[in-house]
Amino acid sequence: MEILGAVILGFGVWILADKSSFISVLQTSSSSLRMGAYVFIGVGAVTMLMGFLGCIGAVNEVRCLLGLYFAFLLLILIAQVTAGALFYFNMGKLKQEMGGIVTELIRDYNSSREDSLQDAWDYVQAQVKCCGWVSFYNWTDNAELMNRPEVTYPCSC
């Protein structure tokens, strides 16, 4: 239980600390991902605490702590099922929001400007070996790239 809490806590910290991946692109554009990271950190910390209390209750045979541990495990199960159902039924809206964020980033992309968000998107395209959100045609929405004498795409494409 404590290991699971540490993993969840670490995942939340990773989402907040990672500045060079797709998570960074989404985090700077969407407050819901940042809020989700804080939820992960909170849930991970509470899970670690409850695992520790469960161990103390088991070692010292304290029925109150064992009852609290059992109630917390039941609460975690209910919360996970609820979160999974919410995620499953809102997947379309989540994909649409992510697509809107990336499409806006591509539309406003300016190769002469230094921007950490653009650098993160270039990193994602280079690592995943893709160009654009759906295809390289997404870059035709970028006026700065299309108004050049010779149509060019970012180097990461």
N, C-alpha and C positions, 0 to 999 in steps of 0.2 A: 504494500500500500504506500509505504514511504517512497519507494522507487518510482511508482507511478506518479505520485505527487511531484517528485523532483523532475521527471520527464515533462510533465505538463507545465511546470514552472519554467523550465529551461526553454520549452517551445515558445512560451509567451515572451520571454526575454529575447530570444532569437528574432522573433517577428519585429520587436522594437529596435533591436540593434543592427539588423542586417540592412546595409545601405547599397548593396550591389546586385540585387536580384529583382525578380518580378514583384516580390513582396514589397520592396521599396517603392516601386511604381504605384502600386495600389494604396500603400499606406499614406503616401503624401497626398493622394487625391481623394481618399475615402476615409472618413472618420470612423466608419463602422469597423474597419479592420483594426484600427488603433484601439478602439473600445474592446474588440474581441481579444486583443493581446493582453489588455489589463484584466479581462475576465479570466483568461488562462492563468495569469500570474496569481490572481486571487484564489482561484480554485486549486491550483497546485500547492500554494502555501497552506490552505485549509486542509487539503488532503494529507499533506505531510504531517501537520499537527495532529489530525485525527488518527493517523496511523501510529504516531508516537504514543498518543493517549491509549490506543487499543493495546499496544505492546505493554505499556505500564499496567493497564488493567489486567492483562493476561498473566503477567509475571507476579503481580502482587495479589491476584484474585479479588480485584475490586469490582463488584457486580455493577455498580453505578457507571464506571468507565466502560465496562463491556457492553452495557445496555446503550450507552451513548454512542459507542462505536458501531453497534448493530444498526441503530437508528440512522446514523450518518451514512452507512453503506446503503441502506434502503433509499435514503434521500438522493444519493449519488446515482443509483440505478434509475430512479424516476427522472432525474434531471437529464441523464444521458439519453434516455429514450425520447424525452420531449425535445431535446436539442437536435437529435438525429432526425426526428419527424419534421421539425421546423426547417432544418437545412434541406431535407429532401423535397419538401413542398415549395420552397423558395429558391430552388436551384436555377430556374429560368430567370427569375428577377436578378439573381446574383450574377449570372453570365451576362445579362443585358447591362448591368451596371459596370462590370469589368470591361465589356466591349466599348461602352461609352467613354470610360476613362482613357482607354488606350487610343481610341479613335480621335479624341480631343488632343491627346499628346502628339499623335502623328500629324494632325492638322496644324498645330502650333509649333512644330519642330523647326528649329532654326539652327543650321549647322555652324553659323558664325558666332552663336551665343554659347557661353559656357553655362551649363545647367546640369545639376546632379540628377534630375529626373530623366533628362535626355540621355545622360551617360548610363543610367540604370537600364533604360530601354535598349540602348545599343548593346549593353552587356547581355541582356536577355536574348536579343536577336542573334548575337554571335554564338552564345552557348547552345541555344535550341536549334540553331541553323534554320531560322525562318526569316521572313521579311514581311512586316506588317502584322495586322491582327488576323485577318483571314487569308490574305494573299498580298503580293507586292502591289496590287491595284489600290490598296488602301492609301498608298503614298501619293496617288493622283489627287487626293484632297488637299495636299500641301501646296499652297500657291507659290511659296518661295522656291521649292524644288522644281515645280513645273514651269515657272517663268524663265528659267535659264535657257540660253541658246541651245544647249544640249541637255536633254532630260537625264538627270542623275538621281541616284538613290543614295542614302547614307552608306558609309563604308561597311557598317555592320550587316547590310543586306548581302 
